[in-house]
Amino acid sequence: MTEEQAYQKLSALCARAEHCTYEMDEKMRRWELPSDVRERVVKRLTDEKFIDDERYCRFFVRDKIRQNKWGRRKVEQALYMKRIPAEISGRVLDEVSPETYTEILRPLLRAKAGGVKAGSRYELECKLIRFAVGRGFSVEEARECLDF
């Protein structure tokens, strides 16, 4: 595959959906393109605004919180795996209000509580907190939402 073919394929892909720099570089790596070619294609895609890691991060955070109902920690980890710089991800995640996480978590815990088998209130709360932490919420956020 030539450099121009790679650029054409990736620009078409980016025109359909948001992608980050790491995803595009990984695709080219799988195509076994040399690193200098990959760098030039990524730079061109970035210069022409096909790739913008901050824009990608904003969409990713919004989707994962609203659609997948993830907490901050899980979103942070996913962005880390996508190689989004911490200064970008931190800034975008700081824009999400604590109330947003509470609005997401409270109904989740209520729904989960109905199907959890527990011998005591303490056991129920422990299981719900563990569930919330697995979703990326903090223990404090989980405790705050256990008011039902």
C-alpha positions as CSV (number, residue, x, y, z in Angstrom):
1,M,0.0,0.0,0.0
2,T,1.3,3.4,-0.9
3,E,1.3,6.5,1.3
4,E,-1.4,8.1,-0.8
5,Q,-3.6,5.0,-0.6
6,A,-3.3,4.9,3.1
7,Y,-4.2,8.6,3.4
8,Q,-7.2,8.1,1.1
9,K,-8.5,5.1,3.1
10,L,-8.0,6.7,6.5
11,S,-9.5,10.1,5.5
12,A,-12.6,8.3,4.2
13,L,-12.8,6.4,7.5
14,C,-12.4,9.6,9.5
15,A,-15.0,11.3,7.5
16,R,-17.6,8.7,8.7
17,A,-16.7,8.6,12.4
18,E,-14.4,10.1,15.0
19,H,-11.0,8.4,15.4
20,C,-7.9,9.2,17.4
21,T,-4.3,9.3,16.3
22,Y,-3.5,6.0,18.0
23,E,-6.2,4.2,16.1
24,M,-5.0,5.5,12.7
25,D,-1.4,4.7,13.5
26,E,-2.4,1.1,14.6
27,K,-4.2,0.6,11.3
28,M,-1.2,1.6,9.3
29,R,1.1,-0.5,11.5
30,R,-1.1,-3.5,10.7
31,W,-0.8,-2.6,7.0
32,E,3.0,-2.8,7.7
33,L,3.7,0.7,6.6
34,P,7.1,2.1,7.7
35,S,7.1,4.5,10.7
36,D,8.1,7.5,8.6
37,V,5.2,7.0,6.3
38,R,2.8,6.6,9.2
39,E,4.0,9.8,10.8
40,R,3.5,11.8,7.6
41,V,0.0,10.4,7.0
42,V,-1.0,11.1,10.7
43,K,0.4,14.6,10.4
44,R,-1.5,15.2,7.2
45,L,-4.7,13.9,8.7
46,T,-4.2,16.1,11.7
47,D,-3.4,19.2,9.7
48,E,-6.5,18.7,7.6
49,K,-8.6,18.2,10.7
50,F,-9.6,14.6,10.0
51,I,-8.0,13.7,13.3
52,D,-8.3,15.8,16.4
53,D,-7.6,14.0,19.7
54,E,-9.4,16.6,21.8
55,R,-12.5,16.4,19.6
56,Y,-12.4,12.6,19.7
57,C,-12.0,12.7,23.5
58,R,-15.0,14.9,23.9
59,F,-17.2,12.6,21.9
60,F,-15.8,9.5,23.6
61,V,-16.4,10.8,27.1
62,R,-19.9,11.9,26.3
63,D,-20.8,8.5,24.7
64,K,-19.3,6.4,27.4
65,I,-20.9,8.3,30.2
66,R,-24.3,8.7,28.7
67,Q,-24.7,5.5,26.6
68,N,-22.5,3.0,28.4
69,K,-23.1,4.5,31.8
70,W,-19.4,4.5,32.8
71,G,-17.8,6.4,35.6
72,R,-14.8,8.7,35.4
73,R,-12.2,6.0,36.3
74,K,-13.3,3.6,33.6
75,V,-13.4,6.4,31.0
76,E,-9.9,7.5,32.1
77,Q,-8.6,4.0,31.6
78,A,-10.2,3.6,28.2
79,L,-8.7,6.9,27.1
80,Y,-5.3,5.8,28.4
81,M,-5.6,2.7,26.4
82,K,-6.3,4.9,23.3
83,R,-3.1,6.8,24.1
84,I,-5.0,10.1,24.5
85,P,-2.6,12.5,26.4
86,A,-3.5,13.0,30.1
87,E,-3.7,16.7,29.8
88,I,-6.4,16.4,27.1
89,S,-8.4,13.6,28.9
90,G,-8.1,15.3,32.3
91,R,-9.3,18.6,30.9
92,V,-12.3,17.1,29.2
93,L,-13.2,14.9,32.1
94,D,-13.0,17.8,34.5
95,E,-15.7,19.5,32.5
96,V,-18.2,16.8,33.4
97,S,-20.0,17.8,36.6
98,P,-20.2,15.5,39.6
99,E,-24.0,15.7,39.3
100,T,-23.8,14.0,35.9
101,Y,-22.2,10.9,37.4
102,T,-24.8,10.9,40.2
103,E,-27.6,11.1,37.6
104,I,-26.2,8.1,35.8
105,L,-25.3,6.0,38.8
106,R,-28.4,6.3,41.0
107,P,-30.8,4.6,38.5
108,L,-28.2,2.0,37.8
109,L,-27.9,1.1,41.4
110,R,-31.7,1.0,41.9
111,A,-32.1,-1.4,39.0
112,K,-29.2,-3.5,40.2
113,A,-30.5,-3.7,43.7
114,G,-33.7,-5.4,42.6
115,G,-31.7,-8.4,41.4
116,V,-29.1,-8.7,44.0
117,K,-29.4,-11.4,46.7
118,A,-28.2,-10.2,50.0
119,G,-28.8,-11.3,53.6
120,S,-28.5,-7.9,55.1
121,R,-28.5,-4.2,54.2
122,Y,-24.7,-4.1,54.7
123,E,-24.2,-7.0,52.3
124,L,-26.5,-5.4,49.7
125,E,-24.6,-2.1,49.9
126,C,-21.2,-3.9,49.6
127,K,-22.4,-5.6,46.4
128,L,-23.8,-2.4,45.0
129,I,-20.6,-0.5,45.8
130,R,-18.5,-3.2,44.1
131,F,-20.8,-3.0,41.1
132,A,-20.4,0.8,40.9
133,V,-16.6,0.6,41.3
134,G,-16.5,-1.9,38.5
135,R,-18.3,0.6,36.3
136,G,-15.7,3.2,37.1
137,F,-17.4,5.2,39.8
138,S,-15.7,6.1,43.1
139,V,-16.8,4.5,46.4
140,E,-17.9,8.0,47.6
141,E,-20.1,8.4,44.5
142,A,-21.6,5.0,45.1
143,R,-22.3,5.7,48.8
144,E,-23.9,9.0,47.9
145,C,-26.3,7.2,45.6
146,L,-27.3,4.5,48.1
147,D,-30.1,6.5,49.6
148,F,-33.0,4.5,48.3
